[in-house]
């Protein structure tokens, strides 16, 4: 369920459990609510964002359980001022517990600078609808290449 104006969903939107979990996750992140975000994830969940070694996970093993996921939040989500999600596609077989969403995330910092991350996010949920696994496929170098500084205004002379 989308509960934030920071999410643009231009993809199929049926009542699929993995799709619904992904939407709850995006909403909690957009609101900056760690406690709500953790309710989306099972206690034994594994989060890989991005998949493989990165500045958030040097060994590329993922973040395990609520403790690991909370540490990821503090490192990768908490420093961001504004998240804007634009989901352009979502694939979820009706008989499965998995969905893959394609989109982009704009992350803006307090000084007005921002990055754009184009990515694929794969969610697997348990029977209770809580996320067992989330894998985000994106390239840190491409995101860093999108870094845009705030436009400076100059006084007219």
C-alpha positions as CSV (number, residue, x, y, z in Angstrom):
1,X,0.0,0.0,0.0
2,X,1.4,3.4,-1.0
3,X,1.1,5.9,1.8
4,X,3.5,8.6,0.5
5,X,3.3,11.2,-2.2
6,X,7.1,10.5,-2.8
7,X,6.1,7.4,-4.7
8,X,5.0,7.4,-8.3
9,X,3.7,4.0,-9.3
10,X,3.2,3.5,-13.1
11,X,3.2,-0.3,-13.0
12,X,0.7,-3.1,-12.4
13,X,-0.9,-2.6,-9.0
14,X,-2.9,-5.7,-8.0
15,X,-3.0,-7.2,-4.5
16,X,0.1,-9.3,-4.8
17,X,1.8,-9.9,-1.4
18,X,5.4,-9.1,-2.6
19,X,4.3,-6.1,-4.5
20,X,2.4,-4.8,-1.5
21,X,5.4,-5.4,0.8
22,X,7.6,-3.4,-1.7
23,X,5.1,-0.5,-1.6
24,X,5.1,-0.6,2.3
25,X,8.9,-0.5,2.2
26,X,9.1,2.5,-0.1
27,X,6.5,4.3,2.0
28,X,8.4,3.8,5.2
29,X,11.6,4.9,3.6
30,X,10.0,8.0,2.1
31,X,8.6,8.9,5.6
32,X,11.9,8.3,7.2
33,X,10.3,5.8,9.6
34,X,12.7,3.0,10.6
35,X,10.3,1.4,13.0
36,X,7.7,1.1,10.3
37,X,10.3,-0.1,7.8
38,X,11.3,-3.0,10.1
39,X,7.7,-4.2,10.3
40,X,7.9,-4.9,6.6
41,X,10.9,-7.2,7.0
42,X,10.9,-10.6,8.7
43,X,13.3,-11.1,11.7
44,X,15.5,-13.4,9.5
45,X,15.4,-11.2,6.4
46,X,18.4,-10.5,4.2
47,X,18.7,-7.2,2.4
48,X,21.3,-6.7,-0.4
49,X,21.3,-3.1,-1.7
50,X,23.1,-3.1,-4.0
51,X,23.8,-6.8,-4.6
52,X,27.5,-7.5,-4.3
53,X,30.3,-5.5,-2.6
54,X,29.6,-1.8,-2.2
55,X,30.2,1.2,0.1
56,X,27.3,-0.1,2.2
57,X,28.5,-3.7,2.3
58,X,32.2,-4.1,1.5
59,X,32.1,-7.9,1.6
60,X,28.9,-8.2,-0.4
61,X,27.2,-10.5,2.0
62,X,24.0,-8.5,2.6
63,X,22.5,-7.2,5.8
64,X,21.0,-9.9,8.0
65,X,18.1,-9.6,10.4
66,X,16.6,-6.5,12.0
67,X,20.0,-5.6,13.5
68,X,21.8,-5.7,10.1
69,X,18.9,-4.0,8.3
70,X,18.9,-1.2,11.0
71,X,22.6,-0.7,10.5
72,X,22.0,-0.4,6.8
73,X,19.3,2.2,7.5
74,X,21.7,4.3,9.6
75,X,24.4,4.1,6.9
76,X,22.5,4.4,3.6
77,X,19.0,5.9,4.3
78,X,19.2,8.1,7.4
79,X,21.7,10.6,5.7
80,X,19.2,11.3,2.8
81,X,16.9,14.2,3.2
82,X,14.3,13.2,0.6
83,X,13.6,10.0,-1.3
84,X,11.5,10.0,-4.5
85,X,10.5,6.6,-6.0
86,X,9.4,6.3,-9.6
87,X,8.4,2.7,-10.3
88,X,7.8,2.2,-14.0
89,X,7.3,-1.6,-14.1
90,X,6.5,-4.5,-11.7
91,X,6.4,-8.2,-12.5
92,X,4.7,-10.6,-10.1
93,X,3.4,-14.0,-11.0
94,X,0.0,-14.4,-9.2
95,X,1.0,-17.8,-7.9
96,X,4.4,-16.7,-6.5
97,X,5.8,-14.9,-3.5
98,X,8.1,-12.7,-5.5
99,X,8.1,-9.5,-7.5
100,X,10.6,-7.5,-9.4
101,X,10.2,-3.8,-9.6
102,X,12.0,-1.6,-12.1
103,X,12.4,2.1,-11.5
104,X,14.6,4.9,-10.3
105,X,15.1,6.6,-7.0
106,X,16.1,10.2,-6.6
107,X,17.9,10.8,-3.3
108,X,18.2,14.4,-2.3
109,X,20.5,15.8,0.3
110,X,19.8,18.7,2.7
111,X,22.0,21.1,0.6
112,X,19.8,20.4,-2.5
113,X,22.3,18.0,-4.3
114,X,21.0,14.7,-5.4
115,X,21.6,11.4,-7.2
116,X,19.5,9.2,-9.4
117,X,19.7,5.5,-9.1
118,X,18.2,3.3,-11.8
119,X,17.6,-0.2,-10.5
120,X,15.7,-3.4,-10.3
121,X,14.5,-4.5,-6.9
122,X,13.5,-8.1,-6.2
123,X,11.3,-8.9,-3.2
124,X,10.6,-12.4,-1.8
125,X,8.0,-12.6,1.0
126,X,7.1,-15.2,3.6
127,X,3.5,-16.5,3.7
128,X,2.8,-13.7,6.3
129,X,3.6,-11.1,3.7
130,X,6.8,-9.9,5.4
131,X,10.0,-9.6,3.3
132,X,12.4,-12.6,3.5
133,X,14.8,-11.2,0.9
134,X,15.3,-8.0,-1.0
135,X,17.9,-7.6,-3.7
136,X,18.5,-4.3,-5.4
137,X,20.4,-4.5,-8.6
138,X,22.1,-1.1,-9.4
139,X,25.6,0.2,-10.2
140,X,27.1,2.6,-7.6
141,X,29.4,4.2,-10.2
142,X,26.4,5.1,-12.4
143,X,24.6,6.6,-9.4
144,X,27.6,8.6,-8.4
145,X,28.0,9.8,-12.0
146,X,24.5,11.3,-11.7
147,X,25.5,13.4,-8.7
148,X,24.1,16.9,-9.3
149,X,25.0,19.9,-7.2
150,X,22.3,22.4,-6.3
151,X,22.0,25.3,-8.7
152,X,23.4,28.4,-7.3
153,X,21.6,31.6,-7.7
154,X,23.5,34.8,-8.3
155,X,22.3,38.2,-7.4
156,X,21.6,40.5,-10.3
157,X,24.2,43.3,-10.4
